[in-house]
Amino acid sequence: MVIEETEEDLEAKAADIADLHAKIRNACFKLIQEAAQRRGKDVHIVDMYVVPTWKSKMGEPEAALLRDLSKDIIIPAWSQQQGKADHYLLCVLKPAKKELFLLDSLKPDGFGDSHFQSIFSDLAHHIAPGHWTTKVGKDIESFPHQITGNCCGIFILMYALSISTGAPFLFTERDMVHIRKWWCISLMERFQIEGHGQRFAHWTSETTALLKGSLEPIYRIPKSRKRKHEVVFPKDDRCFILELSACLLSEILGEVVLLEGDQAYMTLGLVCTTFRDIMSTVGFRRRVHFQWFDIFYRCC
């Protein structure tokens, strides 16, 4: 039996999908707000259901904001313009500095929605009258932008996360597949999706302190045991494994972390400062993190 779908049915499905996207994005921004709070920052994030109403005059932008000039305001916007593909944009208001960030992953040197740009500019002056400095993507150091694909939603999440936590923009479009998976896992962890649970351990406070260098590593010296026919190597002040190149040693440590999980950061980091220094680099942690994603999703 063939069921023909009417235009109304298709519109209803599209509305349901848009509603689902908004719910997921709001949940992601909830995680961003919590991440900022852990860094001692408090940000106000506008609900994604509210922002689209500003264009149609159905909603009042001022009503959705707090008059607390100490808080940064994150405004995610779903841009729908005739003759153009739908697109996610991000506006960040910093009232304390009177800075207005208009971020468009497709236009690092501009902003792809003039109507929203006008709304956001008026909103900034309503919050704090006077001169505001407007910045776009190119004004941010190492600003990652989108060249192809349909990952604008992920880009605005990462923009908001970096700005809210003060973290550098260390991602690129090539990382989008892994970043999508990371957001999925983060959502399941945070909101306790049934059947998933707390399967993935977060870093302990000891591990964090160790990688920051505020916790001294413990040097473990193995006990000497005499065995029959044991091959005795000449004694040396330096362990032979530390004679390996840093590149090879990084690969070995990475394999151990993949096999043993996050607890390996603590275990290996306590061995010596060389291991700790290698594993505390951003490059090492990103590489192992993305390799773990690949292994996990190939096994699913």
N, C-alpha and C positions, 0 to 999 in steps of 0.2 A: 504494500500500500504506500503510495506517495502522498505526503502531506505538503501542500504548498503553503509557504509562509507569506503572509501579507506584509505590506510596508509597515503596518503598525506593529506586527510581531517583531520585525527586525529592529525597529526603533526601541521597542521594549527591551529586547536583548542587549542592545547597545547601552541603554540606560542602566541595566543591571550590571554590565561589565564596568561602566564608568563608576558606578556606586561601589563596586568591589575594589577597584583601583584606589578610590579615595580612602576607603577603610584601611587598606594595606598601607598606603602612604602615611596616613595619620598615625598608625601603629609604629611605623619606622621613625617618624618625627618624635614620637614619645620616647623612643630609645635614645634619640639624639639629645633630647632635653635632659634625660637622666645622665647621659654621658657628660654633658656640660656641668651638671650639678656635682658630679664626682670630681670635677676639676675646680670646684669652687666658683663656678659661674652660673648665673641664673638667666635664662633666656625665655622670651615669650614667643610661642609659635602659634600662628593663626591657623585655625581649622581649614582644611582643604575644601570642605563643603561651603564655607562662607565666602571665600575669595571670588569665585565665579559670579556671585550675586552682585558684586560691586559694579560690574559693567552694565548690568541691566537696571541699576538703581533700586533693585529689590532689597539690597542690604546697605547698611551704613558702615563704611570702613572704620570710622572713629569709634563705633560701638564695640568693635572686635578687639580694640587695643587697650592696654593699660597705660595710665599716665605715670609710669615710673621711668624716669629718664636714665636710671642706672642700668636698665635691662636692654639688651639687644633684642630686636624684633625680627623674627624670621617669617617671611611670607612666601609660601609656595603657590605658584599660579599655574593654572591649566589654561593655556592660550588657545582659543578657537577663533580663527579668522577666515573669512570667506576667501576661497581661492588658495589657501595655504593649509599645509598639514598641521594637525593638532600637535602641540608642543608644550613641554614643561619648562617653566622659567622660575627664577628665584630672585626675590628681593630681600635685602637685609638692611634694616635701619639701625644705626648706632646713634641714638639721641645724644649721648654724653659727648661724642666727638662731632656730632652733626655730619655724619657720613652716610651716604645713600649708595648701596651696592646694587647694581642691576646686572644680574648674571645670566647669560644665555650661552649654553654649551655650543650652539651652532654659530654664534656671532661674538667672538671674544672682544671685538672692537666696538660692539654696540648692543642693542636690545631689540628683539624681534617683534615687540608688540607696543606700538606707540600709545594705544589707549591705556594699557596697564601702566606704562611709564608715566603718563600724565597723572593717573590715579595715585601712584606711589609717591610721586613728587609732591602732590597736593597734601597727601597724608603726612609726609615728613614735616612740611611747614605748619600743619595743624598741630602736630605734637610739640614742636619747638620752633617758633617763628624765628626767622633770620636766614642767613646764608648757609646753605648745605653744600658739601662737596660731593659731587656725583662720580662714582667710580664704576668701571665695567671690568670685564674679565682681564683685559690686557694690562690693567693697572695692578694686578695681583701677580706676584712673582711665581713663575713656573705654573701658570694657570692651565690646567688640562682642559682641552676642548674636544668636541665631537666632530668627526669627519664623516663617518658613515653610520649606518645602523639605526636602531630605535631605542637607544639607551639614555635618552634625555632625562627620564625619571630617576635613573640611578645617579646621573651626574648631579642633579640638584640635591639629592640626599647626601652625596659625598661633599658637595660644596658646603651645605649646612653643617655637616658633622665637623669639617675642618675649621670653619669659622667659629662655631660654637665652642669648640674645645681648644682652639688655638693651635691645632695641629697643622703641619705643613701639607701642601697638596702633593702627595707622593704617588698618586694613581694616574693611570693613563687609560685611553680607550681600549688598549689591549688587555687590560685587567678586568674589563667589565663582566666577563663570564664568571670569573672567580668571585668578584664582588657581589654579584647577584646571589650566588650560592651562600656567601657569608651572611648576607642580609636574611636569607631564608632561615638559616640555622639560628641566627640571633633572634628572630621573631619566635621561632618554635621554643627556644630556650626561655625567653623572657615571659611569654604568655602561656607556657606550659601546654603546648598542643598535645592532645591525647594521643598516646602511643609513642610519644617521643621522649618526654621526660628530660631530666638533667643528665644527658649522656656525655656531654662534652665539658670537661673540667675547665674552670676559669683559673687564671694565675693566682697563686697564693700570695699573701703579703710578703712572705719570706723571699719568694722568687723575684718579686718586683723590687724589693730592697737590694737583693743580690745584684740584679742587672743594673741598678742605678749606682752600684758601687758603695752603698752605705752599709752593706753587710759583708764582713770579711769572710773569704772562703776558708773552708777547713781542708787541710792537706791530709790525705789518707795515705799512710805508709803501710804497705802490706808486710805481714810478718814473714820472716825468713824461715823457710822449711827445707830441710835437706831431704832429697829424694834420690833413690838409687838410679844411676845412669843419667842424672840430671845434667843438662848442659849449662855450664856456668859462663855467663857473659861478663866481660870486663866491667868493673864498676865505673860509673860516670855520674857527674853531678847533675846531668840533665837527662830526663826520661827520653828513651829513643823515639817515642811517638811524637815528641815535640820537635824532632828533627825533620819531620815531614813538612812539606810546603803548606802555607796557610790555606791555599785553595783546596788541597787534598784533605787537610784536616777538617775544613769546613764541610766538605762532602760527607766525611765519616760521621761527624757530629750530627749532621742533618739526618742521616739514615737512622741513627740511634733515636733521635727525637720522634721520627715517624713511627718507629717500632714501639716505643715505650710511652709516647704521649707527652703531655705538658710536664709531667713530673720529672722527665729527663732534664729539663732546664735547671731544676734545682739540684738534681743528683750530679750532673756533669759540671755545673757551675761551681759546686763545692770542691771539685777536684783540684783545680788550680786557676790562677788568674788568666792564663792563656785561653782556656776553654771559655771562661766567663766573658772575656773580651770579644771572642769570636761570636758567641751566641747572643751578645747584647747589641750587635749591630742591626740596624733596620733592614739592611739587605738580606741578612741571614734569616731573620724572622719572617720576612715577607716570602722568601723563597720556600721555606719549609711550610709555611701556612698554605700557600697555593698548591704545593705538591700534595699536602694532606687532602685538600679539597678534591683534587683529581682522583686520588686513590679512593676516597670515600664514595664519590659519585659513580665511579666505574664499578664499584661493588654493589651499588643499589639496584 
